[in-house]
Amino acid sequence: MITGYAENGKVLYCRTYFDKDYWNESQDYLESDFWPFLIMHFGEKKARPSDLDNLVASLHTLVQSFEAECSSGYFQGAEA
């Protein structure tokens, strides 16, 4: 699973079933040595959002997470 990227997509961060063989506590993700052999997209295909759209969406998510209420005994957002 591709979990992120760096250098404008030249470096892919991936998680696989086999990561446990190479895992260390200081690194959350492993850089992929090769392009994944299979890529699958889940969900409706959409046009690529602009940088501004991504910024607005991320700020909206930040505000929503800050306003999250207590759930199952766990404080979230500003209450946390």
C-alpha positions as a Markdown table, in Angstrom:
| # | Residue | x | y | z |
|---|---|---|---|---|
| 1 | Met | 0.0 | 0.0 | 0.0 |
| 2 | Ile | 1.4 | 3.4 | -0.9 |
| 3 | Thr | 1.1 | 5.5 | 2.2 |
| 4 | Gly | 2.9 | 8.7 | 1.1 |
| 5 | Tyr | 5.6 | 10.1 | -1.1 |
| 6 | Ala | 8.5 | 12.5 | -1.2 |
| 7 | Glu | 10.4 | 14.4 | -3.9 |
| 8 | Asn | 7.3 | 15.1 | -5.8 |
| 9 | Gly | 6.5 | 11.4 | -6.2 |
| 10 | Lys | 10.0 | 10.1 | -7.0 |
| 11 | Val | 10.2 | 8.3 | -3.6 |
| 12 | Leu | 7.2 | 6.2 | -2.5 |
| 13 | Tyr | 6.6 | 5.3 | 1.1 |
| 14 | Cys | 4.9 | 1.9 | 1.3 |
| 15 | Arg | 3.6 | -0.6 | 3.8 |
| 16 | Thr | 3.5 | -4.3 | 2.9 |
| 17 | Tyr | 2.9 | -7.6 | 4.6 |
| 18 | Phe | 6.6 | -8.2 | 4.6 |
| 19 | Asp | 7.6 | -4.9 | 6.4 |
| 20 | Lys | 7.9 | -6.7 | 9.8 |
| 21 | Asp | 11.2 | -8.3 | 8.5 |
| 22 | Tyr | 12.7 | -4.9 | 8.1 |
| 23 | Trp | 10.9 | -2.8 | 10.7 |
| 24 | Asn | 12.7 | -0.6 | 13.1 |
| 25 | Glu | 11.2 | 1.7 | 15.8 |
| 26 | Ser | 12.6 | 4.9 | 14.4 |
| 27 | Gln | 11.1 | 4.6 | 10.9 |
| 28 | Asp | 7.3 | 4.5 | 10.4 |
| 29 | Tyr | 7.4 | 3.7 | 6.7 |
| 30 | Leu | 9.7 | 2.1 | 4.3 |
| 31 | Glu | 10.9 | 3.5 | 1.0 |
| 32 | Ser | 9.9 | 1.4 | -2.0 |
| 33 | Asp | 12.8 | 0.1 | -4.1 |
| 34 | Phe | 10.6 | -0.5 | -7.1 |
| 35 | Trp | 7.4 | 0.8 | -8.5 |
| 36 | Pro | 4.5 | -1.4 | -7.1 |
| 37 | Phe | 3.6 | -4.2 | -9.4 |
| 38 | Leu | -0.1 | -3.7 | -8.9 |
| 39 | Ile | -2.0 | -0.4 | -8.3 |
| 40 | Met | -5.6 | -0.3 | -7.4 |
| 41 | His | -7.7 | 2.7 | -6.7 |
| 42 | Phe | -10.7 | 2.5 | -4.4 |
| 43 | Gly | -13.6 | 4.9 | -4.8 |
| 44 | Glu | -15.0 | 7.2 | -7.5 |
| 45 | Lys | -12.5 | 8.5 | -10.0 |
| 46 | Lys | -12.2 | 12.3 | -9.6 |
| 47 | Ala | -10.2 | 15.1 | -11.3 |
| 48 | Arg | -7.0 | 16.0 | -9.5 |
| 49 | Pro | -7.6 | 18.8 | -7.0 |
| 50 | Ser | -5.5 | 22.0 | -7.2 |
| 51 | Asp | -3.0 | 22.9 | -4.6 |
| 52 | Leu | -5.5 | 25.6 | -3.3 |
| 53 | Asp | -8.3 | 23.0 | -3.1 |
| 54 | Asn | -6.0 | 20.6 | -1.1 |
| 55 | Leu | -5.0 | 23.5 | 1.3 |
| 56 | Val | -8.7 | 24.4 | 1.9 |
| 57 | Ala | -9.7 | 20.8 | 2.4 |
| 58 | Ser | -6.8 | 20.2 | 4.9 |
| 59 | Leu | -7.7 | 23.3 | 6.8 |
| 60 | His | -11.3 | 22.3 | 6.9 |
| 61 | Thr | -10.3 | 18.9 | 8.3 |
| 62 | Leu | -8.1 | 20.6 | 10.9 |
| 63 | Val | -11.1 | 22.7 | 12.1 |
| 64 | Gln | -13.4 | 19.7 | 12.2 |
| 65 | Ser | -10.8 | 17.7 | 14.2 |
| 66 | Phe | -10.4 | 20.6 | 16.6 |
| 67 | Glu | -14.2 | 20.8 | 17.2 |
| 68 | Ala | -14.6 | 17.0 | 17.7 |
| 69 | Glu | -16.5 | 16.1 | 20.8 |
| 70 | Cys | -15.8 | 13.4 | 23.5 |
| 71 | Ser | -16.4 | 9.9 | 22.1 |
| 72 | Ser | -16.4 | 6.6 | 24.0 |
| 73 | Gly | -14.8 | 8.3 | 27.0 |
| 74 | Tyr | -12.0 | 9.8 | 25.0 |
| 75 | Phe | -11.5 | 13.5 | 24.7 |
| 76 | Gln | -10.8 | 14.8 | 21.2 |
| 77 | Gly | -10.0 | 18.2 | 19.6 |
| 78 | Ala | -9.8 | 21.2 | 21.9 |
| 79 | Glu | -11.0 | 19.2 | 24.9 |
| 80 | Ala | -8.1 | 16.9 | 24.6 |
